[in-house]
Amino acid sequence: MLERHHLFPRAYLKTIGVEAFKDVNQIANFALVEWPDNIAISGAPPVDYFPRYAERHSEGDLAQLRFWHALPGGWEAMPHQEFLAARHTEQRSSVPASSGSSRESMQTTAGSMWPSWSPAARAIRSSSRAPPATTSTPRNGIRASSLSSSRPSPDSPTARAERS
């Protein structure tokens, strides 16, 4: 089960004097994580909990994780306000990447990373963003860098928004 997680947990932020709702609960401070991970993280600062989480993944998987969660490099060691600004930038820059990707190609690439039953794979299948290029070829032989970057179809929400 996925839960909403504070990347900089509320309990940790309180220890460093950050208690304002707008600083603790803004979208840049949230990610979806598995319930057991959220419990294990509790109030630990990211610099303490993220390395333990990262050990469970390959570098390629971590690149995918950072992409899907719009996490800036080295985010776990950043001061909170610097992290929020950097993540907002990552989130904004990820929107154009999503508008030109082929959902079918993205799902095929995503399917090579996670078991089809995993929450990550389900989330990817329902997303419209393309994953970053990786240095290794996925099991299905399709590299993320080969995904289409053409304009969205005329019926897509992006194209309709552009016409408005």
RABELVEN-V495871 format. One record per pair of residues at least 4 apart in sequence whose ideal C-beta (glycine too) atoms are under 8 Angstrom apart, sorted by the first residue. I is the first residue (numbers start at 1). J is the second residue. D is the distance in Angstrom with one decimal. If there is no record, write none. Layout:
i->[I;I]
j->[J;J]
d->[D;D]
//
This chain:
i->[1;1;1;2;2;2;2;2;2;3;3;3;3;3;4;4;4;5;5;5;5;5;5;5;5;6;6;6;6;6;6;7;7;7;7;7;7;7;8;8;8;8;8;8;8;8;8;9;9;9;9;9;9;10;10;10;11;11;11;12;12;12;12;13;13;13;13;13;14;14;15;16;18;18;18;19;19;20;21;22;23;23;23;23;24;25;25;26;26;27;28;28;28;28;28;29;29;31;31;32;32;33;33;33;34;34;35;36;37;37;40;41;44;44;45;46;46;46;46;47;47;47;48;49;50;50;51;51;53;54;57;57;57;58;59;60;60;60;60;61;61;62;63;63;63;64;64;64;64;64;65;65;66;66;66;66;67;67;67;67;68;68;68;68;68;68;70;70;70;70;71;71;71;72;72;72;72;72;72;74;75;75;75;78;78;78;79;80;81;82;83;84;85;86;87;88;89;90;91;93;94;94;95;96;97;97;97;98;98;98;98;99;99;99;99;99;100;100;100;100;100;100;101;101;101;101;101;101;101;101;102;102;102;102;103;103;104;105;105;105;105;105;105;106;106;106;106;106;106;106;106;107;107;107;108;108;108;109;109;109;109;109;109;109;109;109;110;110;110;110;110;111;111;111;111;112;112;112;112;113;113;113;113;113;114;114;114;114;115;116;117;117;118;119;120;121;122;123;124;130;130;131;132;133;133;133;134;134;134;137;137;138;138;138;142;142;151;152;152;152;153;154;155;155;156;157;158;159;160]
j->[34;35;119;32;33;34;35;119;123;32;33;34;35;38;30;31;32;9;30;31;32;33;37;38;41;10;13;24;25;29;30;29;30;31;46;71;75;83;12;13;18;24;29;45;46;80;83;13;41;42;43;44;45;14;24;43;15;42;43;16;43;44;45;18;19;23;24;80;18;19;43;80;23;24;80;23;24;24;25;26;29;80;81;84;29;29;30;30;84;91;83;84;87;88;91;84;87;69;71;119;123;37;38;41;38;119;39;40;41;53;49;49;48;49;49;50;75;76;77;51;76;77;52;53;54;76;55;76;57;62;61;62;65;62;63;64;134;135;136;65;113;66;67;132;134;68;113;131;132;134;69;71;70;71;72;73;94;129;131;132;120;123;124;127;129;131;87;90;91;94;75;87;90;78;83;86;87;89;90;78;83;86;87;82;83;86;83;84;85;86;87;88;89;90;91;92;93;94;95;97;98;129;99;100;101;129;130;127;128;129;130;128;151;152;156;158;130;148;149;150;151;152;105;106;128;129;130;147;148;149;106;130;147;148;107;128;108;109;130;142;146;147;148;110;124;127;128;129;130;131;147;111;124;125;112;140;142;113;130;131;138;140;142;143;144;147;114;121;124;125;131;116;121;125;140;138;139;140;142;120;121;124;131;138;118;120;121;124;121;121;121;122;122;123;124;125;126;127;131;144;147;144;144;143;144;145;138;143;144;141;143;142;143;144;146;147;159;156;158;159;159;159;159;160;160;161;162;163;164]
d->[7.2;4.6;7.8;4.5;6.9;6.5;7.3;5.0;7.7;7.1;6.3;7.6;5.2;4.6;5.5;7.9;6.4;8.0;6.8;5.3;6.9;4.3;7.5;4.9;6.8;5.5;7.7;7.0;7.8;5.4;6.6;5.5;7.0;5.6;6.0;8.0;7.5;7.5;6.1;5.5;7.9;7.9;5.7;7.2;6.1;5.2;6.8;6.9;6.5;6.8;4.7;6.7;7.6;6.4;5.5;7.3;7.0;7.0;2.8;7.0;5.1;6.6;4.8;4.0;7.0;7.3;5.5;6.5;7.1;5.8;7.8;7.2;5.2;6.4;5.9;7.8;6.9;6.7;5.4;6.2;8.0;7.2;7.6;7.5;6.7;6.8;7.9;7.9;6.7;7.6;7.6;4.7;4.2;5.2;6.7;6.7;7.9;5.1;7.9;7.6;7.0;4.6;5.1;7.5;7.1;6.7;6.5;6.2;6.2;6.7;7.5;4.6;4.6;4.3;7.3;4.9;7.0;3.9;7.8;7.7;5.1;5.2;7.8;6.3;5.8;4.0;6.6;7.4;7.7;5.9;3.9;5.0;6.6;7.0;6.5;6.7;4.8;7.0;5.6;6.2;6.7;6.2;6.4;5.8;6.2;6.2;6.0;5.4;6.9;7.3;6.0;7.4;7.9;4.4;8.0;7.2;7.6;7.7;5.8;4.5;7.8;7.6;7.0;7.5;7.1;7.1;6.2;4.0;4.5;5.0;4.9;6.7;6.7;7.4;7.3;3.9;6.1;7.3;5.3;6.4;5.4;6.8;6.8;4.6;4.1;6.5;6.9;6.5;6.6;6.2;5.9;6.4;6.7;6.5;6.1;6.4;6.2;6.3;7.6;7.4;6.4;6.3;7.0;7.6;7.0;6.2;6.1;7.6;5.0;4.0;7.0;7.8;7.9;5.1;7.5;4.3;7.8;6.7;4.6;5.7;6.4;6.4;7.0;5.3;6.7;6.5;3.4;5.5;6.6;7.3;6.4;7.7;5.9;4.5;6.2;6.1;6.6;6.4;7.5;6.7;7.9;4.7;6.5;6.0;7.2;7.4;7.7;7.1;5.0;6.7;6.5;6.1;7.0;5.2;7.2;5.7;5.7;7.4;7.8;5.7;6.0;7.1;5.6;7.9;5.3;7.0;6.9;6.1;3.7;6.6;6.6;6.3;6.5;8.0;6.9;3.5;4.6;4.6;7.6;7.6;7.5;7.9;7.8;6.8;4.4;4.6;4.1;7.3;6.5;5.4;7.2;8.0;7.0;6.1;6.3;6.3;6.6;6.3;7.8;6.5;4.8;4.7;6.0;6.4;4.8;3.5;7.4;7.2;6.0;6.1;6.0;6.3;7.2;7.8;6.2;7.9;7.4;3.9;4.4;4.8;6.6;5.2;6.9;7.5;7.0;6.2;6.5;6.6;6.8]
//
